[in-house]
Amino acid sequence: MTARPTLARVLRRGHWQVASVTLLLFGLLLGLIGHAVLGSMQARHLELLARATGYSIEAAVMFRDLDAIREVLQPIQRREKLGLLRVVLPDGQVLVELRPPAPTGLAALQAGIGQTLMHDHASAPVLDGNGRRIGEVQLSGEGSDFIELLLWGLGAGLLCVTATLGVASLMTRRLERSIVEPIDRLAALTRSIRCERAFDRRAPAAPIAELHALGEDFNAMLAEIDVHHRHLQQDRDSLSQRAWHDALTGLANRASFQQRLEQALLASQQHGQPFGVLYLDADGFKAVNDTAGHAAGDRLLVQMAERLRAVVREGDVVARLGGDEFAVLLQPLRQVDDARRIAREIGRIMQVPFDLGESGCFRCGLSAGIATFPQDGDTIPALLDTADRAMYRAKQAGRQHRRPLRGSPEGAAT
């Protein structure tokens, strides 16, 4: 895939192109104007020089004094760097002709360019005292002066180009800072929000009005997304609470307890760490419902859940399986006596009467069945079945206040 250019690169390229085209057009225009001005000045200069030369050699031409003519023309030819200087009689005869030595190398190239670009030749009549034409002075420029001016102009142009490009570079960098940097910060903010889900972040202020408005709109959108995300989070937490917790007591529900059992079994198999399960069932709960009503029964279940949470250890899991049935996951469990001790403490605290407000005070104990892994079962169904049967034996025997006894494979009951 072809890499896309960055905004900074596009801006920089655009500035360079605009500056280059502007300088090129300006240089061409300046060159045309300079050529026209220099051509006009050169033509005027050669015309005046031809007239002055004609006045200087009037007498020598009249008497056909070639030496005198050459004596006058040679200094003029050298001083003015003329490519041709000659005197022609009215009948077309060349009286005197002076040419500089043929240039070689770079000088020949300069002369050729100068003569091509500058058609600088002029002529002026040679008149006697009566105004009669006795000859004509013809001359043309060598072109080296034009090349020198051209080189000077080219040097000045290059200097201007360098200065202009430097200024354009500084302006481009300044423009990059004012345009590209805010966009880069906005893009970095977008990436961080996408990766980290940090919707509370906001775009900083930008120096340009349009970019600042874009940042403000982006911040407003982030605020709406943040509010929406918080609502979704709350809804998710609420759904999770309802999915994994009992609505009445706030304890773990049957599905959550089953999941924690599976995690405890996996940890025990990997690390050899035993755990225990308590199955609990309320004694006399139906009588409370029948006597005080279902609202009082619900308050009783809530208070029983609070007492269970207060008795078990911090890492243990208390769950309401349904109705008046509870379960406790004891993890880790160093020895069976720890499970029995917790079961006795649960039985003791449940003997304290429950204050159900206007419905009065009631006593409601719990029958408990104990099963430990791996002694009483090496799978979750086997472990739960052992604890369940132990709990029902305890309920039938009415031994809520006795010391928990360990059964064979069927666990223990209180």
SEMARNU-456233 format. One record per residue (C-alpha): residue number from 1; x, y, z. Coordinates in nm, 3 decimals, m for minus. Example, Ala and Ser with C-alpha at 12.3 -4.5 7.8 and 13.67 -1.06 7.14 Angstrom:
BEGIN
NODE num      xx      yy      zz
NODE   1   1.230  m0.450   0.780
NODE   2   1.367  m0.106   0.714
***
This chain:
BEGIN
NODE num      xx      yy      zz
NODE   1   0.000   0.000   0.000
NODE   2   0.134   0.343  m0.096
NODE   3   0.210   0.557   0.207
NODE   4  m0.008   0.867   0.224
NODE   5   0.175   1.200   0.265
NODE   6   0.136   1.387   0.590
NODE   7  m0.042   1.721   0.613
NODE   8   0.287   1.891   0.702
NODE   9   0.447   1.747   0.391
NODE  10   0.156   1.857   0.172
NODE  11   0.167   2.209   0.315
NODE  12   0.543   2.228   0.278
NODE  13   0.530   2.102  m0.080
NODE  14   0.251   2.346  m0.162
NODE  15   0.444   2.642  m0.023
NODE  16   0.756   2.543  m0.213
NODE  17   0.560   2.504  m0.536
NODE  18   0.387   2.839  m0.494
NODE  19   0.714   3.010  m0.407
NODE  20   0.897   2.845  m0.698
NODE  21   0.630   2.931  m0.956
NODE  22   0.605   3.287  m0.824
NODE  23   0.980   3.336  m0.840
NODE  24   0.998   3.180  m1.186
NODE  25   0.726   3.405  m1.323
NODE  26   0.878   3.707  m1.153
NODE  27   1.221   3.619  m1.291
NODE  28   1.087   3.578  m1.644
NODE  29   0.899   3.906  m1.624
NODE  30   1.199   4.084  m1.477
NODE  31   1.423   3.934  m1.746
NODE  32   1.196   4.052  m2.026
NODE  33   1.174   4.399  m1.880
NODE  34   1.550   4.409  m1.824
NODE  35   1.620   4.292  m2.176
NODE  36   1.393   4.558  m2.321
NODE  37   1.542   4.832  m2.103
NODE  38   1.900   4.728  m2.161
NODE  39   1.840   4.692  m2.536
NODE  40   1.695   5.040  m2.554
NODE  41   1.979   5.188  m2.349
NODE  42   2.242   5.004  m2.553
NODE  43   2.090   5.119  m2.882
NODE  44   2.078   5.477  m2.758
NODE  45   2.435   5.460  m2.634
NODE  46   2.566   5.318  m2.964
NODE  47   2.377   5.582  m3.160
NODE  48   2.532   5.862  m2.957
NODE  49   2.873   5.695  m2.984
NODE  50   2.841   5.667  m3.364
NODE  51   2.756   6.038  m3.395
NODE  52   3.041   6.142  m3.168
NODE  53   3.283   5.922  m3.364
NODE  54   3.160   6.077  m3.691
NODE  55   3.236   6.426  m3.562
NODE  56   3.581   6.315  m3.445
NODE  57   3.695   6.174  m3.779
NODE  58   3.534   6.432  m4.013
NODE  59   3.863   6.591  m4.119
NODE  60   4.051   6.261  m4.145
NODE  61   3.781   6.116  m4.371
NODE  62   3.778   6.422  m4.589
NODE  63   4.153   6.395  m4.653
NODE  64   4.149   6.011  m4.654
NODE  65   4.400   6.003  m4.368
NODE  66   4.373   5.640  m4.269
NODE  67   4.632   5.661  m3.992
NODE  68   4.452   5.949  m3.829
NODE  69   4.122   5.764  m3.856
NODE  70   4.269   5.455  m3.690
NODE  71   4.432   5.671  m3.425
NODE  72   4.090   5.807  m3.332
NODE  73   3.895   5.483  m3.366
NODE  74   4.122   5.239  m3.182
NODE  75   4.086   5.396  m2.835
NODE  76   3.711   5.416  m2.888
NODE  77   3.696   5.054  m2.999
NODE  78   3.890   4.931  m2.694
NODE  79   3.717   5.154  m2.441
NODE  80   3.365   5.079  m2.557
NODE  81   3.433   4.708  m2.626
NODE  82   3.293   4.725  m2.976
NODE  83   3.272   4.415  m3.191
NODE  84   3.288   4.616  m3.515
NODE  85   3.389   4.971  m3.597
NODE  86   3.431   5.082  m3.954
NODE  87   3.410   5.385  m4.178
NODE  88   3.238   5.347  m4.514
NODE  89   3.250   5.593  m4.804
NODE  90   2.933   5.699  m4.982
NODE  91   3.008   5.459  m5.267
NODE  92   3.017   5.166  m5.026
NODE  93   3.394   5.137  m5.005
NODE  94   3.520   5.044  m4.660
NODE  95   3.774   5.302  m4.567
NODE  96   3.875   5.162  m4.224
NODE  97   3.749   4.859  m4.034
NODE  98   3.849   4.761  m3.683
NODE  99   3.761   4.432  m3.516
NODE 100   3.887   4.296  m3.183
NODE 101   4.076   3.965  m3.178
NODE 102   3.849   3.666  m3.216
NODE 103   3.750   3.550  m2.866
NODE 104   3.808   3.193  m2.757
NODE 105   3.657   2.963  m2.494
NODE 106   3.425   3.123  m2.244
NODE 107   3.475   3.467  m2.398
NODE 108   3.353   3.338  m2.736
NODE 109   3.046   3.188  m2.567
NODE 110   2.974   3.514  m2.390
NODE 111   3.015   3.712  m2.709
NODE 112   2.787   3.477  m2.901
NODE 113   2.515   3.493  m2.636
NODE 114   2.545   3.869  m2.611
NODE 115   2.525   3.927  m2.987
NODE 116   2.229   3.685  m3.012
NODE 117   2.029   3.847  m2.734
NODE 118   2.135   4.204  m2.802
NODE 119   2.125   4.320  m3.166
NODE 120   2.330   4.626  m3.074
NODE 121   2.446   4.804  m3.386
NODE 122   2.422   5.168  m3.493
NODE 123   2.539   5.398  m3.770
NODE 124   2.583   5.772  m3.814
NODE 125   2.681   5.984  m4.119
NODE 126   3.009   6.171  m4.144
NODE 127   2.935   6.523  m4.272
NODE 128   3.167   6.797  m4.393
NODE 129   3.138   7.160  m4.303
NODE 130   2.867   7.216  m4.562
NODE 131   2.662   6.929  m4.431
NODE 132   2.747   6.707  m4.725
NODE 133   2.768   6.335  m4.651
NODE 134   3.125   6.216  m4.699
NODE 135   3.104   5.881  m4.521
NODE 136   2.931   5.673  m4.258
NODE 137   3.039   5.529  m3.923
NODE 138   2.907   5.177  m3.853
NODE 139   2.956   5.003  m3.518
NODE 140   2.817   4.718  m3.310
NODE 141   2.858   4.604  m2.952
NODE 142   3.065   4.306  m2.847
NODE 143   2.794   4.172  m2.607
NODE 144   3.021   4.114  m2.307
NODE 145   2.869   4.406  m2.118
NODE 146   2.528   4.249  m2.153
NODE 147   2.659   3.916  m2.028
NODE 148   2.815   4.087  m1.725
NODE 149   2.486   4.258  m1.648
NODE 150   2.310   3.927  m1.701
NODE 151   2.543   3.752  m1.457
NODE 152   2.499   4.025  m1.202
NODE 153   2.124   4.004  m1.244
NODE 154   2.137   3.625  m1.217
NODE 155   2.339   3.649  m0.895
NODE 156   2.097   3.900  m0.751
NODE 157   1.808   3.679  m0.859
NODE 158   1.960   3.374  m0.691
NODE 159   2.013   3.576  m0.377
NODE 160   1.649   3.684  m0.385
NODE 161   1.539   3.325  m0.449
NODE 162   1.743   3.201  m0.153
NODE 163   1.604   3.472   0.074
NODE 164   1.250   3.409  m0.047
NODE 165   1.275   3.034   0.001
NODE 166   1.417   3.090   0.349
NODE 167   1.124   3.314   0.437
NODE 168   0.885   3.062   0.283
NODE 169   1.042   2.786   0.492
NODE 170   0.999   2.989   0.810
NODE 171   0.638   3.070   0.719
NODE 172   0.574   2.704   0.642
NODE 173   0.708   2.594   0.979
NODE 174   0.500   2.858   1.151
NODE 175   0.195   2.745   0.958
NODE 176   0.272   2.384   1.050
NODE 177   0.284   2.476   1.417
NODE 178  m0.049   2.656   1.397
NODE 179  m0.230   2.396   1.183
NODE 180  m0.052   2.062   1.194
NODE 181   0.029   2.050   1.566
NODE 182  m0.336   2.098   1.681
NODE 183  m0.446   1.832   1.432
NODE 184  m0.169   1.598   1.554
NODE 185  m0.279   1.653   1.914
NODE 186  m0.639   1.582   1.818
NODE 187  m0.533   1.263   1.633
NODE 188  m0.322   1.150   1.931
NODE 189  m0.617   1.214   2.162
NODE 190  m0.842   1.008   1.934
NODE 191  m0.595   0.719   1.934
NODE 192  m0.558   0.726   2.311
NODE 193  m0.935   0.729   2.358
NODE 194  m0.975   0.441   2.116
NODE 195  m0.702   0.234   2.285
NODE 196  m0.759   0.326   2.650
NODE 197  m1.133   0.406   2.641
NODE 198  m1.054   0.728   2.830
NODE 199  m1.363   0.929   2.735
NODE 200  m1.296   1.186   3.007
NODE 201  m1.006   1.339   2.813
NODE 202  m1.053   1.662   2.619
NODE 203  m0.886   1.837   2.324
NODE 204  m0.684   2.150   2.416
NODE 205  m0.754   2.495   2.272
NODE 206  m0.616   2.571   1.925
NODE 207  m0.487   2.910   1.800
NODE 208  m0.690   2.897   1.476
NODE 209  m1.064   2.960   1.500
NODE 210  m1.171   2.673   1.274
NODE 211  m0.946   2.422   1.450
NODE 212  m1.059   2.553   1.788
NODE 213  m1.424   2.506   1.683
NODE 214  m1.340   2.155   1.565
NODE 215  m1.182   2.079   1.904
NODE 216  m1.483   2.217   2.088
NODE 217  m1.720   2.004   1.880
NODE 218  m1.497   1.703   1.942
NODE 219  m1.505   1.773   2.318
NODE 220  m1.884   1.803   2.309
NODE 221  m1.905   1.470   2.129
NODE 222  m1.669   1.316   2.386
NODE 223  m1.886   1.447   2.667
NODE 224  m2.193   1.284   2.513
NODE 225  m2.002   0.960   2.458
NODE 226  m1.875   0.973   2.817
NODE 227  m2.228   1.013   2.953
NODE 228  m2.354   0.735   2.727
NODE 229  m2.060   0.513   2.828
NODE 230  m2.130   0.573   3.197
NODE 231  m2.492   0.479   3.146
NODE 232  m2.388   0.165   2.963
NODE 233  m2.144   0.084   3.242
NODE 234  m2.414   0.132   3.502
NODE 235  m2.655  m0.083   3.300
NODE 236  m2.388  m0.349   3.261
NODE 237  m2.311  m0.342   3.633
NODE 238  m2.680  m0.364   3.708
NODE 239  m2.725  m0.656   3.470
NODE 240  m2.418  m0.824   3.616
NODE 241  m2.553  m0.772   3.967
NODE 242  m2.887  m0.924   3.870
NODE 243  m2.723  m1.207   3.677
NODE 244  m2.480  m1.311   3.951
NODE 245  m2.648  m1.194   4.274
NODE 246  m2.971  m1.258   4.455
NODE 247  m3.205  m0.961   4.420
NODE 248  m3.339  m0.981   4.776
NODE 249  m3.029  m1.044   4.988
NODE 250  m2.747  m0.930   4.761
NODE 251  m2.573  m1.266   4.808
NODE 252  m2.433  m1.467   4.520
NODE 253  m2.702  m1.661   4.337
NODE 254  m2.699  m2.026   4.229
NODE 255  m2.523  m1.955   3.894
NODE 256  m2.254  m1.746   4.061
NODE 257  m2.202  m2.008   4.332
NODE 258  m2.168  m2.281   4.069
NODE 259  m1.905  m2.075   3.886
NODE 260  m1.706  m2.012   4.204
NODE 261  m1.721  m2.384   4.283
NODE 262  m1.572  m2.464   3.943
NODE 263  m1.293  m2.211   4.001
NODE 264  m1.223  m2.356   4.345
NODE 265  m1.211  m2.708   4.200
NODE 266  m0.963  m2.602   3.930
NODE 267  m0.743  m2.421   4.184
NODE 268  m0.752  m2.722   4.416
NODE 269  m0.653  m2.961   4.136
NODE 270  m0.364  m2.735   4.031
NODE 271  m0.230  m2.643   4.375
NODE 272  m0.361  m2.926   4.598
NODE 273  m0.559  m2.682   4.813
NODE 274  m0.878  m2.837   4.967
NODE 275  m1.204  m2.648   5.011
NODE 276  m1.536  m2.708   5.182
NODE 277  m1.906  m2.654   5.115
NODE 278  m2.180  m2.580   5.367
NODE 279  m2.539  m2.644   5.266
NODE 280  m2.782  m2.449   5.489
NODE 281  m3.159  m2.466   5.517
NODE 282  m3.375  m2.254   5.749
NODE 283  m3.576  m2.431   6.019
NODE 284  m3.922  m2.286   6.077
NODE 285  m3.913  m2.037   5.792
NODE 286  m4.252  m2.148   5.661
NODE 287  m4.405  m2.076   6.000
NODE 288  m4.276  m1.718   5.985
NODE 289  m4.428  m1.672   5.639
NODE 290  m4.758  m1.819   5.752
NODE 291  m4.768  m1.619   6.074
NODE 292  m4.620  m1.277   5.984
NODE 293  m4.657  m1.274   5.605
NODE 294  m4.418  m1.286   5.312
NODE 295  m4.281  m0.936   5.374
NODE 296  m4.165  m1.044   5.719
NODE 297  m4.022  m1.361   5.562
NODE 298  m3.822  m1.148   5.319
NODE 299  m3.689  m0.935   5.607
NODE 300  m3.591  m1.254   5.786
NODE 301  m3.398  m1.381   5.483
NODE 302  m3.215  m1.048   5.455
NODE 303  m3.113  m1.059   5.823
NODE 304  m3.001  m1.420   5.791
NODE 305  m2.785  m1.322   5.491
NODE 306  m2.629  m1.038   5.693
NODE 307  m2.546  m1.274   5.981
NODE 308  m2.394  m1.528   5.743
NODE 309  m2.171  m1.263   5.588
NODE 310  m2.062  m1.151   5.934
NODE 311  m1.961  m1.503   6.042
NODE 312  m1.771  m1.638   5.740
NODE 313  m1.421  m1.537   5.647
NODE 314  m1.342  m1.260   5.401
NODE 315  m1.253  m1.492   5.112
NODE 316  m1.551  m1.725   5.158
NODE 317  m1.855  m1.707   4.930
NODE 318  m2.209  m1.694   5.071
NODE 319  m2.492  m1.768   4.827
NODE 320  m2.868  m1.793   4.838
NODE 321  m2.969  m2.091   4.625
NODE 322  m3.340  m2.012   4.641
NODE 323  m3.618  m1.987   4.896
NODE 324  m3.467  m2.041   5.242
NODE 325  m3.167  m2.240   5.116
NODE 326  m2.816  m2.101   5.151
NODE 327  m2.468  m2.229   5.071
NODE 328  m2.116  m2.128   5.176
NODE 329  m1.794  m2.198   4.985
NODE 330  m1.505  m2.223   5.231
NODE 331  m1.180  m2.161   5.047
NODE 332  m0.908  m2.226   5.142
NODE 333  m0.977  m2.495   5.399
NODE 334  m0.678  m2.625   5.592
NODE 335  m0.872  m2.890   5.787
NODE 336  m1.226  m3.017   5.840
NODE 337  m1.242  m2.869   6.190
NODE 338  m1.238  m2.520   6.035
NODE 339  m1.561  m2.601   5.848
NODE 340  m1.715  m2.743   6.166
NODE 341  m1.614  m2.435   6.363
NODE 342  m1.777  m2.204   6.108
NODE 343  m2.089  m2.423   6.104
NODE 344  m2.112  m2.407   6.486
NODE 345  m2.069  m2.028   6.474
NODE 346  m2.347  m2.003   6.217
NODE 347  m2.574  m2.220   6.433
NODE 348  m2.494  m2.006   6.739
NODE 349  m2.560  m1.671   6.575
NODE 350  m2.883  m1.793   6.420
NODE 351  m3.021  m1.874   6.768
NODE 352  m3.038  m1.502   6.844
NODE 353  m3.399  m1.391   6.781
NODE 354  m3.465  m1.194   6.460
NODE 355  m3.633  m0.858   6.504
NODE 356  m3.883  m0.822   6.218
NODE 357  m4.024  m0.488   6.327
NODE 358  m4.402  m0.473   6.356
NODE 359  m4.418  m0.850   6.297
NODE 360  m4.233  m0.915   6.622
NODE 361  m3.927  m1.130   6.703
NODE 362  m3.878  m1.483   6.573
NODE 363  m3.630  m1.762   6.618
NODE 364  m3.520  m1.943   6.306
NODE 365  m3.224  m2.176   6.303
NODE 366  m3.030  m2.328   6.015
NODE 367  m2.962  m2.694   5.946
NODE 368  m2.613  m2.733   5.796
NODE 369  m2.447  m3.008   5.595
NODE 370  m2.069  m3.012   5.546
NODE 371  m1.870  m3.165   5.260
NODE 372  m1.500  m3.120   5.190
NODE 373  m1.294  m3.173   4.878
NODE 374  m1.148  m3.421   4.803
NODE 375  m1.248  m3.632   5.106
NODE 376  m1.626  m3.623   5.046
NODE 377  m1.624  m3.604   4.665
NODE 378  m1.383  m3.537   4.382
NODE 379  m1.638  m3.372   4.152
NODE 380  m1.875  m3.083   4.208
NODE 381  m2.197  m3.289   4.173
NODE 382  m2.063  m3.549   4.416
NODE 383  m1.955  m3.282   4.662
NODE 384  m2.289  m3.099   4.649
NODE 385  m2.484  m3.423   4.682
NODE 386  m2.286  m3.518   4.993
NODE 387  m2.342  m3.174   5.152
NODE 388  m2.712  m3.179   5.060
NODE 389  m2.775  m3.522   5.212
NODE 390  m2.581  m3.428   5.523
NODE 391  m2.794  m3.116   5.560
NODE 392  m3.118  m3.312   5.533
NODE 393  m2.999  m3.567   5.789
NODE 394  m2.924  m3.279   6.024
NODE 395  m3.269  m3.129   5.965
NODE 396  m3.438  m3.462   6.027
NODE 397  m3.236  m3.534   6.337
NODE 398  m3.295  m3.181   6.474
NODE 399  m2.928  m3.134   6.567
NODE 400  m2.892  m2.763   6.499
NODE 401  m2.707  m2.702   6.826
NODE 402  m2.482  m3.005   6.831
NODE 403  m2.123  m3.026   6.735
NODE 404  m2.086  m3.105   6.364
NODE 405  m2.000  m3.469   6.307
NODE 406  m1.820  m3.594   6.004
NODE 407  m2.011  m3.862   5.808
NODE 408  m1.852  m4.127   5.587
NODE 409  m1.874  m4.028   5.225
NODE 410  m2.188  m3.834   5.310
NODE 411  m2.013  m3.555   5.498
NODE 412  m2.124  m3.408   5.828
NODE 413  m2.441  m3.250   5.962
NODE 414  m2.532  m2.997   6.233
***
